[in-house]
Amino acid sequence: MNTRSLGIALVFIAGCAVGGASARFVVPPANAQQATLTKWEYLCPAMPFNAAAEAANKAGAEGWELVNYDPKAGIGCFKRPKL
């Protein structure tokens, strides 16, 4: 084996070793015990079209997020994380 081939082989082996070792530090391993599901509470009040923006702003100030609004029925649905 000549010097050039030996150098290429050493660089390849070093790259594999460094790449394999560093991959363990980039992404932490997944742990099912750490996963928690967010529990939500919902609010679906009547919101006539002409007052929908005011009602949505009031609910938003209380931590509610609008997820759906049906202008024909005049009902908006909000959600927020359960405390």
N, C-alpha and C positions, 0 to 999 in steps of 0.2 A: 504494500500500500504506500503510495507516495505521500508527501507532506500535505499537498493540497486536499486530497481525499480525507486524510486524517483530520485536518482542520474543519472541513465541512461536516464530518461525522460528529466531532466534538461540539460544534455550534448547534447542530440539530438536537443532540442529546441534552445540551444545556437549555435550549429553548423549550423542549418538552417538559423538562423538570420544572422550570420557572413557570411556564404556563399552567401546568397542572397544580402546582402549589398555590399560585396566586388566585386561581379560580375559587378556591375555598374562602377567600377573604372578600370577594366582590359582592356576592349575593348570600345573605344569611339563609341557612336551611329553613324550609317551611316546617312549621310545627302546628298541628291541628288544635292543640290545646290553647294556643295563643289566639286563635281566631274567635272573634265574638260577633254575633249578629246584632245589628242595630234594631232596636224595637221602636216602632213608630206609633204615633197616635194621629188620628185623622179628624178633620172638621169639614163638613159639607153644608155650609149655610146657604140660604136663599140670597141671591145677589142680583137684583134687577139690573139690566144692562146700563141704565143711566146712573147707577150708584156703585157699579162694580169696581171702579178704580179706587174709590174711597174705602170700600170694604176690604179690598185686597191690601191697600196700604196699612190699614188698621191691623189686619191679621199679620202682616209682615213685621210690623213693629213688635208683635208679641212672639215672634220666632217661627211663625207659620210660613211654609213655602207653597205657593200655588202650583198644583200639579195638573189641574184640569178645570176648564170653565165651559159650560154649555149655555150659550146665550139664548137659545130657544127655551130652555127650561128655567133659565135664570138661577142656576146653581153652580157654585164654585167649590172645588175640593182642594183642601190643603193638607199638608203633612208636616210633622216636626218630630225630632227624636224624643222618645219617651224618657223622662227624667227619673 
